[in-house]
Amino acid sequence: MSDTDQRVIVFIDAQNFYRSARRAFFDDRADPARLGQFSPRRLGELLAGRDSGRRLVGVRLYTGRPDGYLQRKAHAANVRQTQAWEQAGCYVFTRPLRYPYGWPNNRDGRRPEEKGIDVAMALDVVRLSDAERACEIAVICSGDTDLIPAVEQVLDGDNGCTVEVAGWVASTTDNGSA
């Protein structure tokens, strides 16, 4: 690696990327939750190293955080996972999940959901690649089309930054799930 290598930052929508891995390779309804987990740092190294002349300078994850009172086990697991990612050298942004009124006994079956994760990630992509010029290559790991305006902003800027998108592709079109 040299000082002339292009700096790469990998931006990961953690739940989106995990869920898409499960849909691509596993039966989301039947297979254990651990299937679909990935190492963000190793993913970043793989993506940055796919071409010569590239150097990984950051891996950033964005994820919702379960409430410690409403979902004690899920909250504890999220904290442990976040700590492991941070110990591996990743930056992790969390936001509390939004819970429907009356959850878990709400009659409409709505589940807790992430809110603001895509916006935070989009702001960071633009800030770090356009305004701060912290990278020459921004790799976005998400299948969410809400990030398109951020990609357009970076590509329209006079920053010399390119944007790549990474996602999972199944080896077959039918993975056995409904």
NUTORMAR-382730 format. One record per residue: residue number from 1; y, x, z of N, C-alpha, C in turn. Coordinates in steps of 0.05 Angstrom, whole numbers, padded with zeros to 5 digits. Layout:
NUTORMAR-382730
marvex = NUM, nv = Y, nu = X, nw = Z, cav = Y, cau = X, caw = Z, cv = Y, cu = X, cw = Z;
...
//
This chain:
NUTORMAR-382730
marvex = 1, nv = -00024, nu = 00017, nw = 00000, cav = 00000, cau = 00000, caw = 00000, cv = 00025, cu = 00018, cw = 00000;
marvex = 2, nv = 00045, nu = 00008, nw = -00014, cav = 00069, cau = 00023, caw = -00015, cv = 00093, cu = 00005, cw = -00011;
marvex = 3, nv = 00116, nu = 00017, nw = -00008, cav = 00140, cau = 00002, caw = -00004, cv = 00148, cu = -00015, cw = -00028;
marvex = 4, nv = 00136, nu = -00008, nw = -00051, cav = 00142, cau = -00023, caw = -00076, cv = 00124, cu = -00047, cw = -00080;
marvex = 5, nv = 00104, nu = -00050, nw = -00062, cav = 00086, cau = -00073, caw = -00064, cv = 00102, cu = -00099, cw = -00060;
marvex = 6, nv = 00094, nu = -00120, nw = -00074, cav = 00106, cau = -00146, caw = -00070, cv = 00097, cu = -00158, cw = -00043;
marvex = 7, nv = 00116, nu = -00167, nw = -00028, cav = 00110, cau = -00178, caw = -00001, cv = 00101, cu = -00207, cw = -00005;
marvex = 8, nv = 00079, nu = -00214, nw = 00009, cav = 00067, cau = -00240, caw = 00007, cv = 00068, cu = -00254, cw = 00035;
marvex = 9, nv = 00077, nu = -00278, nw = 00035, cav = 00075, cau = -00295, caw = 00059, cv = 00058, cu = -00319, cw = 00051;
marvex = 10, nv = 00038, nu = -00325, nw = 00068, cav = 00020, cau = -00348, caw = 00064, cv = 00028, cu = -00370, cw = 00083;
marvex = 11, nv = 00034, nu = -00394, nw = 00072, cav = 00042, cau = -00417, caw = 00088, cv = 00018, cu = -00437, cw = 00087;
marvex = 12, nv = 00008, nu = -00445, nw = 00110, cav = -00016, cau = -00461, caw = 00111, cv = -00010, cu = -00487, cw = 00127;
marvex = 13, nv = -00014, nu = -00510, nw = 00113, cav = -00014, cau = -00536, caw = 00127, cv = -00043, cu = -00538, cw = 00138;
marvex = 14, nv = -00046, nu = -00532, nw = 00164, cav = -00072, cau = -00527, caw = 00176, cv = -00091, cu = -00552, cw = 00173;
marvex = 15, nv = -00082, nu = -00575, nw = 00181, cav = -00099, cau = -00599, caw = 00179, cv = -00105, cu = -00606, cw = 00151;
marvex = 16, nv = -00085, nu = -00605, nw = 00133, cav = -00089, cau = -00612, caw = 00105, cv = -00110, cu = -00593, cw = 00093;
marvex = 17, nv = -00107, nu = -00567, nw = 00099, cav = -00125, cau = -00547, caw = 00087, cv = -00154, cu = -00551, cw = 00098;
marvex = 18, nv = -00156, nu = -00556, nw = 00124, cav = -00182, cau = -00560, caw = 00137, cv = -00195, cu = -00585, cw = 00125;
marvex = 19, nv = -00180, nu = -00607, nw = 00124, cav = -00191, cau = -00632, caw = 00113, cv = -00200, cu = -00629, cw = 00084;
marvex = 20, nv = -00184, nu = -00616, nw = 00068, cav = -00192, cau = -00612, caw = 00040, cv = -00217, cu = -00595, cw = 00037;
marvex = 21, nv = -00220, nu = -00575, nw = 00055, cav = -00245, cau = -00559, caw = 00055, cv = -00269, cu = -00577, cw = 00062;
marvex = 22, nv = -00265, nu = -00594, nw = 00081, cav = -00287, cau = -00613, caw = 00088, cv = -00294, cu = -00631, cw = 00065;
marvex = 23, nv = -00274, nu = -00642, nw = 00052, cav = -00279, cau = -00660, caw = 00029, cv = -00292, cu = -00645, cw = 00006;
marvex = 24, nv = -00285, nu = -00620, nw = 00002, cav = -00296, cau = -00605, caw = -00020, cv = -00325, cu = -00596, cw = -00016;
marvex = 25, nv = -00332, nu = -00589, nw = 00009, cav = -00357, cau = -00576, caw = 00014, cv = -00376, cu = -00590, cw = 00033;
marvex = 26, nv = -00367, nu = -00610, nw = 00048, cav = -00383, cau = -00622, caw = 00068, cv = -00381, cu = -00652, cw = 00068;
marvex = 27, nv = -00398, nu = -00665, nw = 00083, cav = -00397, cau = -00693, caw = 00087, cv = -00379, cu = -00698, cw = 00112;
marvex = 28, nv = -00355, nu = -00706, nw = 00107, cav = -00335, cau = -00708, caw = 00129, cv = -00343, cu = -00727, cw = 00151;
marvex = 29, nv = -00360, nu = -00747, nw = 00144, cav = -00368, cau = -00766, caw = 00164, cv = -00392, cu = -00757, cw = 00181;
marvex = 30, nv = -00408, nu = -00739, nw = 00170, cav = -00433, cau = -00732, caw = 00184, cv = -00435, cu = -00703, cw = 00193;
marvex = 31, nv = -00422, nu = -00685, nw = 00179, cav = -00425, cau = -00657, caw = 00186, cv = -00408, cu = -00650, cw = 00211;
marvex = 32, nv = -00417, nu = -00630, nw = 00227, cav = -00402, cau = -00622, caw = 00251, cv = -00373, cu = -00613, cw = 00244;
marvex = 33, nv = -00355, nu = -00617, nw = 00262, cav = -00327, cau = -00611, caw = 00258, cv = -00322, cu = -00582, cw = 00253;
marvex = 34, nv = -00339, nu = -00565, nw = 00262, cav = -00335, cau = -00536, caw = 00258, cv = -00337, cu = -00528, cw = 00229;
marvex = 35, nv = -00351, nu = -00544, nw = 00213, cav = -00354, cau = -00539, caw = 00184, cv = -00328, cu = -00546, cw = 00170;
marvex = 36, nv = -00316, nu = -00527, nw = 00158, cav = -00290, cau = -00530, caw = 00145, cv = -00269, cu = -00513, cw = 00159;
marvex = 37, nv = -00276, nu = -00502, nw = 00182, cav = -00258, cau = -00483, caw = 00196, cv = -00255, cu = -00458, cw = 00179;
marvex = 38, nv = -00233, nu = -00445, nw = 00180, cav = -00228, cau = -00420, caw = 00165, cv = -00211, cu = -00401, cw = 00182;
marvex = 39, nv = -00212, nu = -00376, nw = 00175, cav = -00196, cau = -00356, caw = 00188, cv = -00170, cu = -00353, cw = 00173;
marvex = 40, nv = -00147, nu = -00362, nw = 00184, cav = -00122, cau = -00360, caw = 00169, cv = -00114, cu = -00331, cw = 00162;
marvex = 41, nv = -00119, nu = -00313, nw = 00180, cav = -00112, cau = -00284, caw = 00174, cv = -00129, cu = -00274, cw = 00151;
marvex = 42, nv = -00155, nu = -00279, nw = 00152, cav = -00173, cau = -00269, caw = 00130, cv = -00166, cu = -00283, cw = 00104;
marvex = 43, nv = -00159, nu = -00309, nw = 00105, cav = -00150, cau = -00323, caw = 00081, cv = -00125, cu = -00310, cw = 00070;
marvex = 44, nv = -00106, nu = -00304, nw = 00087, cav = -00082, cau = -00290, caw = 00078, cv = -00087, cu = -00263, cw = 00065;
marvex = 45, nv = -00105, nu = -00248, nw = 00077, cav = -00112, cau = -00222, caw = 00066, cv = -00126, cu = -00225, cw = 00039;
marvex = 46, nv = -00143, nu = -00245, nw = 00037, cav = -00157, cau = -00250, caw = 00011, cv = -00137, cu = -00258, cw = -00011;
marvex = 47, nv = -00118, nu = -00276, nw = -00004, cav = -00099, cau = -00285, caw = -00024, cv = -00079, cu = -00263, cw = -00031;
marvex = 48, nv = -00070, nu = -00248, nw = -00012, cav = -00051, cau = -00226, caw = -00018, cv = -00065, cu = -00204, cw = -00033;
marvex = 49, nv = -00090, nu = -00199, nw = -00028, cav = -00104, cau = -00177, caw = -00041, cv = -00117, cu = -00184, cw = -00067;
marvex = 50, nv = -00113, nu = -00207, nw = -00078, cav = -00126, cau = -00215, caw = -00103, cv = -00116, cu = -00199, cw = -00127;
marvex = 51, nv = -00092, nu = -00189, nw = -00125, cav = -00081, cau = -00171, caw = -00146, cv = -00070, cu = -00146, cw = -00132;
marvex = 52, nv = -00071, nu = -00124, nw = -00147, cav = -00060, cau = -00099, caw = -00136, cv = -00029, cu = -00101, cw = -00134;
marvex = 53, nv = -00018, nu = -00085, nw = -00118, cav = 00011, cau = -00085, caw = -00115, cv = 00022, cu = -00107, cw = -00098;
marvex = 54, nv = 00006, nu = -00118, nw = -00081, cav = 00014, cau = -00140, caw = -00063, cv = 00008, cu = -00132, cw = -00034;
marvex = 55, nv = 00025, nu = -00140, nw = -00016, cav = 00022, cau = -00133, caw = 00013, cv = 00028, cu = -00158, cw = 00030;
marvex = 56, nv = 00008, nu = -00166, nw = 00046, cav = 00011, cau = -00189, caw = 00064, cv = 00031, cu = -00182, cw = 00086;
marvex = 57, nv = 00052, nu = -00197, nw = 00089, cav = 00072, cau = -00193, caw = 00110, cv = 00073, cu = -00216, cw = 00130;
marvex = 58, nv = 00059, nu = -00238, nw = 00124, cav = 00059, cau = -00260, caw = 00143, cv = 00040, cu = -00282, cw = 00136;
marvex = 59, nv = 00028, nu = -00294, nw = 00156, cav = 00012, cau = -00318, caw = 00154, cv = 00024, cu = -00338, cw = 00173;
marvex = 60, nv = 00031, nu = -00361, nw = 00163, cav = 00045, cau = -00381, caw = 00179, cv = 00029, cu = -00408, cw = 00177;
marvex = 61, nv = 00023, nu = -00419, nw = 00200, cav = 00008, cau = -00444, caw = 00201, cv = 00025, cu = -00466, cw = 00213;
marvex = 62, nv = 00021, nu = -00490, nw = 00204, cav = 00036, cau = -00514, caw = 00213, cv = 00016, cu = -00535, cw = 00220;
marvex = 63, nv = 00017, nu = -00546, nw = 00244, cav = -00003, cau = -00565, caw = 00253, cv = 00008, cu = -00583, cw = 00275;
marvex = 64, nv = -00004, nu = -00607, nw = 00276, cav = 00003, cau = -00626, caw = 00298, cv = -00012, cu = -00618, cw = 00323;
marvex = 65, nv = -00001, nu = -00626, nw = 00346, cav = -00014, cau = -00620, caw = 00372, cv = -00019, cu = -00646, cw = 00386;
marvex = 66, nv = -00045, nu = -00651, nw = 00393, cav = -00052, cau = -00675, caw = 00408, cv = -00038, cu = -00675, cw = 00436;
marvex = 67, nv = -00033, nu = -00699, nw = 00446, cav = -00021, cau = -00702, caw = 00472, cv = -00041, cu = -00694, cw = 00494;
marvex = 68, nv = -00032, nu = -00679, nw = 00513, cav = -00050, cau = -00669, caw = 00535, cv = -00060, cu = -00691, cw = 00553;
marvex = 69, nv = -00046, nu = -00713, nw = 00555, cav = -00054, cau = -00735, caw = 00571, cv = -00072, cu = -00755, cw = 00556;
marvex = 70, nv = -00064, nu = -00761, nw = 00532, cav = -00079, cau = -00781, caw = 00516, cv = -00105, cu = -00770, cw = 00504;
marvex = 71, nv = -00105, nu = -00744, nw = 00497, cav = -00128, cau = -00731, caw = 00485, cv = -00132, cu = -00704, cw = 00497;
marvex = 72, nv = -00141, nu = -00704, nw = 00522, cav = -00143, cau = -00679, caw = 00537, cv = -00160, cu = -00658, cw = 00524;
marvex = 73, nv = -00184, nu = -00665, nw = 00514, cav = -00202, cau = -00646, caw = 00501, cv = -00191, cu = -00635, cw = 00475;
marvex = 74, nv = -00180, nu = -00654, nw = 00459, cav = -00169, cau = -00646, caw = 00433, cv = -00144, cu = -00628, cw = 00437;
marvex = 75, nv = -00128, nu = -00634, nw = 00458, cav = -00105, cau = -00617, caw = 00464, cv = -00114, cu = -00589, cw = 00472;
marvex = 76, nv = -00134, nu = -00588, nw = 00490, cav = -00144, cau = -00561, caw = 00499, cv = -00155, cu = -00545, cw = 00475;
marvex = 77, nv = -00170, nu = -00559, nw = 00458, cav = -00181, cau = -00545, caw = 00434, cv = -00158, cu = -00535, cw = 00416;
marvex = 78, nv = -00138, nu = -00551, nw = 00412, cav = -00115, cau = -00543, caw = 00395, cv = -00101, cu = -00519, cw = 00407;
marvex = 79, nv = -00097, nu = -00519, nw = 00433, cav = -00084, cau = -00496, caw = 00446, cv = -00101, cu = -00471, cw = 00443;
marvex = 80, nv = -00127, nu = -00473, nw = 00447, cav = -00145, cau = -00450, caw = 00443, cv = -00144, cu = -00439, cw = 00415;
marvex = 81, nv = -00145, nu = -00458, nw = 00395, cav = -00144, cau = -00450, caw = 00367, cv = -00117, cu = -00437, cw = 00360;
marvex = 82, nv = -00096, nu = -00448, nw = 00370, cav = -00069, cau = -00437, caw = 00365, cv = -00067, cu = -00409, cw = 00377;
marvex = 83, nv = -00077, nu = -00405, nw = 00401, cav = -00076, cau = -00379, caw = 00413, cv = -00093, cu = -00359, cw = 00398;
marvex = 84, nv = -00116, nu = -00367, nw = 00387, cav = -00133, cau = -00349, caw = 00371, cv = -00118, cu = -00341, cw = 00346;
marvex = 85, nv = -00105, nu = -00360, nw = 00333, cav = -00090, cau = -00354, caw = 00308, cv = -00067, cu = -00335, cw = 00315;
marvex = 86, nv = -00053, nu = -00339, nw = 00337, cav = -00031, cau = -00322, caw = 00344, cv = -00041, cu = -00294, cw = 00351;
marvex = 87, nv = -00063, nu = -00292, nw = 00365, cav = -00075, cau = -00266, caw = 00371, cv = -00083, cu = -00251, cw = 00346;
marvex = 88, nv = -00090, nu = -00265, nw = 00325, cav = -00097, cau = -00253, caw = 00299, cv = -00072, cu = -00245, cw = 00283;
marvex = 89, nv = -00049, nu = -00250, nw = 00294, cav = -00024, cau = -00241, caw = 00281, cv = -00010, cu = -00263, cw = 00264;
marvex = 90, nv = -00018, nu = -00287, nw = 00268, cav = -00006, cau = -00310, caw = 00253, cv = 00017, cu = -00322, cw = 00269;
marvex = 91, nv = 00036, nu = -00334, nw = 00255, cav = 00056, cau = -00350, caw = 00267, cv = 00046, cu = -00379, cw = 00266;
marvex = 92, nv = 00049, nu = -00394, nw = 00288, cav = 00039, cau = -00421, caw = 00289, cv = 00062, cu = -00440, cw = 00298;
marvex = 93, nv = 00067, nu = -00460, nw = 00281, cav = 00087, cau = -00481, caw = 00288, cv = 00071, cu = -00506, cw = 00294;
marvex = 94, nv = 00077, nu = -00518, nw = 00318, cav = 00064, cau = -00543, caw = 00325, cv = 00085, cu = -00564, cw = 00331;
marvex = 95, nv = 00077, nu = -00589, nw = 00326, cav = 00093, cau = -00612, caw = 00333, cv = 00074, cu = -00632, cw = 00346;
marvex = 96, nv = 00084, nu = -00647, nw = 00365, cav = 00067, cau = -00668, caw = 00378, cv = 00058, cu = -00689, cw = 00357;
marvex = 97, nv = 00033, nu = -00698, nw = 00360, cav = 00024, cau = -00720, caw = 00343, cv = 00039, cu = -00745, cw = 00351;
marvex = 98, nv = 00042, nu = -00764, nw = 00332, cav = 00054, cau = -00790, caw = 00338, cv = 00032, cu = -00810, cw = 00341;
marvex = 99, nv = 00032, nu = -00825, nw = 00363, cav = 00011, cau = -00844, caw = 00370, cv = 00020, cu = -00872, cw = 00365;
marvex = 100, nv = 00003, nu = -00888, nw = 00353, cav = 00011, cau = -00916, caw = 00349, cv = 00012, cu = -00931, cw = 00376;
marvex = 101, nv = 00029, nu = -00951, nw = 00377, cav = 00031, cau = -00966, caw = 00402, cv = 00004, cu = -00977, cw = 00411;
marvex = 102, nv = -00002, nu = -00973, nw = 00436, cav = -00027, cau = -00983, caw = 00448, cv = -00052, cu = -00966, cw = 00443;
marvex = 103, nv = -00048, nu = -00943, nw = 00430, cav = -00071, cau = -00926, caw = 00424, cv = -00084, cu = -00916, cw = 00450;
marvex = 104, nv = -00110, nu = -00916, nw = 00452, cav = -00131, cau = -00919, caw = 00432, cv = -00141, cu = -00947, cw = 00429;
marvex = 105, nv = -00129, nu = -00966, nw = 00443, cav = -00138, cau = -00994, caw = 00442, cv = -00122, cu = -01011, cw = 00423;
marvex = 106, nv = -00108, nu = -00999, nw = 00404, cav = -00092, cau = -01014, caw = 00385, cv = -00112, cu = -01029, cw = 00366;
marvex = 107, nv = -00105, nu = -01053, nw = 00360, cav = -00123, cau = -01071, caw = 00344, cv = -00123, cu = -01064, cw = 00314;
marvex = 108, nv = -00103, nu = -01051, nw = 00305, cav = -00102, cau = -01046, caw = 00276, cv = -00117, cu = -01020, cw = 00268;
marvex = 109, nv = -00128, nu = -01006, nw = 00287, cav = -00145, cau = -00982, caw = 00281, cv = -00130, cu = -00958, cw = 00272;
marvex = 110, nv = -00103, nu = -00959, nw = 00273, cav = -00088, cau = -00935, caw = 00265, cv = -00093, cu = -00912, cw = 00284;
marvex = 111, nv = -00093, nu = -00888, nw = 00273, cav = -00099, cau = -00864, caw = 00289, cv = -00073, cu = -00847, cw = 00293;
marvex = 112, nv = -00073, nu = -00829, nw = 00311, cav = -00050, cau = -00811, caw = 00314, cv = -00046, cu = -00796, cw = 00288;
marvex = 113, nv = -00020, nu = -00789, nw = 00283, cav = -00014, cau = -00775, caw = 00258, cv = 00007, cu = -00754, cw = 00261;
marvex = 114, nv = 00005, nu = -00734, nw = 00243, cav = 00025, cau = -00713, caw = 00243, cv = 00051, cu = -00724, cw = 00230;
marvex = 115, nv = 00073, nu = -00717, nw = 00241, cav = 00099, cau = -00724, caw = 00230, cv = 00117, cu = -00699, cw = 00231;
marvex = 116, nv = 00129, nu = -00692, nw = 00209, cav = 00148, cau = -00670, caw = 00209, cv = 00135, cu = -00643, cw = 00202;
marvex = 117, nv = 00109, nu = -00642, nw = 00199, cav = 00096, cau = -00616, caw = 00193, cv = 00104, cu = -00607, cw = 00164;
marvex = 118, nv = 00102, nu = -00625, nw = 00145, cav = 00109, cau = -00618, caw = 00117, cv = 00139, cu = -00609, cw = 00115;
marvex = 119, nv = 00156, nu = -00623, nw = 00129, cav = 00184, cau = -00617, caw = 00128, cv = 00189, cu = -00589, cw = 00140;
marvex = 120, nv = 00177, nu = -00583, nw = 00163, cav = 00180, cau = -00557, caw = 00176, cv = 00170, cu = -00535, cw = 00157;
marvex = 121, nv = 00147, nu = -00540, nw = 00145, cav = 00136, cau = -00520, caw = 00126, cv = 00154, cu = -00516, cw = 00102;
marvex = 122, nv = 00163, nu = -00538, nw = 00091, cav = 00181, cau = -00536, caw = 00067, cv = 00206, cu = -00521, cw = 00074;
marvex = 123, nv = 00218, nu = -00526, nw = 00097, cav = 00242, cau = -00512, caw = 00105, cv = 00237, cu = -00482, cw = 00108;
marvex = 124, nv = 00214, nu = -00475, nw = 00120, cav = 00207, cau = -00447, caw = 00123, cv = 00202, cu = -00433, cw = 00096;
marvex = 125, nv = 00189, nu = -00447, nw = 00078, cav = 00184, cau = -00435, caw = 00051, cv = 00210, cu = -00429, cw = 00038;
marvex = 126, nv = 00229, nu = -00447, nw = 00038, cav = 00255, cau = -00443, caw = 00026, cv = 00271, cu = -00421, cw = 00041;
marvex = 127, nv = 00271, nu = -00423, nw = 00067, cav = 00287, cau = -00404, caw = 00083, cv = 00277, cu = -00376, cw = 00080;
marvex = 128, nv = 00250, nu = -00372, nw = 00082, cav = 00239, cau = -00345, caw = 00081, cv = 00238, cu = -00333, cw = 00053;
marvex = 129, nv = 00234, nu = -00349, nw = 00033, cav = 00232, cau = -00338, caw = 00006, cv = 00259, cu = -00338, cw = -00009;
marvex = 130, nv = 00276, nu = -00357, nw = -00003, cav = 00301, cau = -00359, caw = -00017, cv = 00324, cu = -00348, cw = -00001;
marvex = 131, nv = 00330, nu = -00359, nw = 00022, cav = 00353, cau = -00351, caw = 00037, cv = 00350, cu = -00323, cw = 00050;
marvex = 132, nv = 00327, nu = -00318, nw = 00063, cav = 00323, cau = -00292, caw = 00076, cv = 00310, cu = -00271, cw = 00059;
marvex = 133, nv = 00299, nu = -00279, nw = 00036, cav = 00286, cau = -00261, caw = 00018, cv = 00265, cu = -00243, cw = 00032;
marvex = 134, nv = 00249, nu = -00256, nw = 00049, cav = 00229, cau = -00242, caw = 00064, cv = 00203, cu = -00236, cw = 00048;
marvex = 135, nv = 00201, nu = -00248, nw = 00024, cav = 00177, cau = -00244, caw = 00008, cv = 00184, cu = -00247, cw = -00022;
marvex = 136, nv = 00167, nu = -00235, nw = -00038, cav = 00169, cau = -00239, caw = -00067, cv = 00149, cu = -00259, cw = -00076;
marvex = 137, nv = 00129, nu = -00265, nw = -00060, cav = 00108, cau = -00284, caw = -00067, cv = 00104, cu = -00302, cw = -00043;
marvex = 138, nv = 00108, nu = -00328, nw = -00047, cav = 00101, cau = -00348, caw = -00026, cv = 00076, cu = -00363, cw = -00035;
marvex = 139, nv = 00056, nu = -00362, nw = -00018, cav = 00031, cau = -00376, caw = -00025, cv = 00029, cu = -00401, cw = -00007;
marvex = 140, nv = 00028, nu = -00424, nw = -00019, cav = 00027, cau = -00449, caw = -00004, cv = -00002, cu = -00460, cw = -00004;
marvex = 141, nv = -00013, nu = -00463, nw = 00019, cav = -00040, cau = -00473, caw = 00022, cv = -00039, cu = -00502, cw = 00032;
marvex = 142, nv = -00037, nu = -00520, nw = 00013, cav = -00035, cau = -00549, caw = 00019, cv = -00039, cu = -00564, cw = -00007;
marvex = 143, nv = -00050, nu = -00588, nw = -00005, cav = -00052, cau = -00605, caw = -00028, cv = -00031, cu = -00627, cw = -00028;
marvex = 144, nv = -00011, nu = -00624, nw = -00010, cav = 00009, cau = -00645, caw = -00006, cv = 00031, cu = -00643, cw = -00026;
marvex = 145, nv = 00036, nu = -00664, nw = -00042, cav = 00057, cau = -00664, caw = -00062, cv = 00085, cu = -00666, cw = -00050;
marvex = 146, nv = 00087, nu = -00671, nw = -00024, cav = 00113, cau = -00672, caw = -00010, cv = 00127, cu = -00645, cw = -00011;
marvex = 147, nv = 00112, nu = -00624, nw = -00016, cav = 00123, cau = -00597, caw = -00017, cv = 00135, cu = -00589, cw = -00043;
marvex = 148, nv = 00132, nu = -00606, nw = -00064, cav = 00142, cau = -00599, caw = -00090, cv = 00172, cu = -00593, cw = -00090;
marvex = 149, nv = 00189, nu = -00609, nw = -00077, cav = 00218, cau = -00601, caw = -00077, cv = 00223, cu = -00573, cw = -00065;
marvex = 150, nv = 00208, nu = -00565, nw = -00046, cav = 00212, cau = -00538, caw = -00035, cv = 00204, cu = -00517, cw = -00056;
marvex = 151, nv = 00182, nu = -00522, nw = -00070, cav = 00174, cau = -00503, caw = -00091, cv = 00195, cu = -00502, cw = -00112;
marvex = 152, nv = 00206, nu = -00525, nw = -00120, cav = 00226, cau = -00526, caw = -00141, cv = 00251, cu = -00511, cw = -00132;
marvex = 153, nv = 00259, nu = -00514, nw = -00107, cav = 00282, cau = -00500, caw = -00096, cv = 00279, cu = -00470, cw = -00098;
marvex = 154, nv = 00255, nu = -00460, nw = -00090, cav = 00250, cau = -00431, caw = -00090, cv = 00250, cu = -00421, cw = -00119;
marvex = 155, nv = 00237, nu = -00436, nw = -00137, cav = 00235, cau = -00427, caw = -00165, cv = 00262, cu = -00428, cw = -00179;
marvex = 156, nv = 00280, nu = -00447, nw = -00171, cav = 00306, cau = -00449, caw = -00183, cv = 00326, cu = -00429, cw = -00173;
marvex = 157, nv = 00319, nu = -00417, nw = -00150, cav = 00337, cau = -00397, caw = -00137, cv = 00337, cu = -00371, cw = -00152;
marvex = 158, nv = 00357, nu = -00355, nw = -00146, cav = 00360, cau = -00328, caw = -00158, cv = 00350, cu = -00307, cw = -00137;
marvex = 159, nv = 00324, nu = -00310, nw = -00131, cav = 00312, cau = -00294, caw = -00109, cv = 00290, cu = -00276, cw = -00118;
marvex = 160, nv = 00280, nu = -00279, nw = -00143, cav = 00258, cau = -00263, caw = -00153, cv = 00232, cu = -00271, cw = -00140;
marvex = 161, nv = 00230, nu = -00293, nw = -00127, cav = 00206, cau = -00302, caw = -00113, cv = 00189, cu = -00320, cw = -00131;
marvex = 162, nv = 00163, nu = -00315, nw = -00130, cav = 00145, cau = -00333, caw = -00144, cv = 00130, cu = -00349, cw = -00123;
marvex = 163, nv = 00119, nu = -00372, nw = -00131, cav = 00104, cau = -00389, caw = -00113, cv = 00077, cu = -00393, cw = -00125;
marvex = 164, nv = 00057, nu = -00390, nw = -00107, cav = 00029, cau = -00396, caw = -00115, cv = 00019, cu = -00418, cw = -00096;
marvex = 165, nv = 00000, nu = -00434, nw = -00106, cav = -00012, cau = -00455, caw = -00090, cv = -00042, cu = -00449, cw = -00088;
marvex = 166, nv = -00053, nu = -00451, nw = -00064, cav = -00081, cau = -00446, caw = -00060, cv = -00094, cu = -00471, cw = -00049;
marvex = 167, nv = -00118, nu = -00476, nw = -00058, cav = -00133, cau = -00499, caw = -00048, cv = -00162, cu = -00495, cw = -00052;
marvex = 168, nv = -00178, nu = -00514, nw = -00043, cav = -00207, cau = -00512, caw = -00046, cv = -00216, cu = -00527, cw = -00071;
marvex = 169, nv = -00235, nu = -00515, nw = -00084, cav = -00248, cau = -00528, caw = -00107, cv = -00278, cu = -00529, cw = -00101;
marvex = 170, nv = -00289, nu = -00553, nw = -00101, cav = -00317, cau = -00556, caw = -00096, cv = -00334, cu = -00545, cw = -00118;
marvex = 171, nv = -00358, nu = -00536, nw = -00112, cav = -00376, cau = -00526, caw = -00133, cv = -00388, cu = -00548, cw = -00149;
marvex = 172, nv = -00388, nu = -00572, nw = -00138, cav = -00397, cau = -00595, caw = -00153, cv = -00377, cu = -00618, cw = -00149;
marvex = 173, nv = -00379, nu = -00638, nw = -00165, cav = -00361, cau = -00661, caw = -00162, cv = -00371, cu = -00681, cw = -00142;
marvex = 174, nv = -00397, nu = -00680, nw = -00135, cav = -00408, cau = -00698, caw = -00115, cv = -00420, cu = -00682, cw = -00092;
marvex = 175, nv = -00406, nu = -00683, nw = -00070, cav = -00415, cau = -00668, caw = -00046, cv = -00432, cu = -00686, cw = -00027;
marvex = 176, nv = -00439, nu = -00709, nw = -00036, cav = -00456, cau = -00726, caw = -00020, cv = -00441, cu = -00744, cw = -00001;
marvex = 177, nv = -00415, nu = -00742, nw = 00000, cav = -00400, cau = -00759, caw = 00019, cv = -00390, cu = -00784, cw = 00004;
marvex = 178, nv = -00385, nu = -00804, nw = 00019, cav = -00375, cau = -00829, caw = 00007, cv = -00346, cu = -00828, cw = 00001;
//
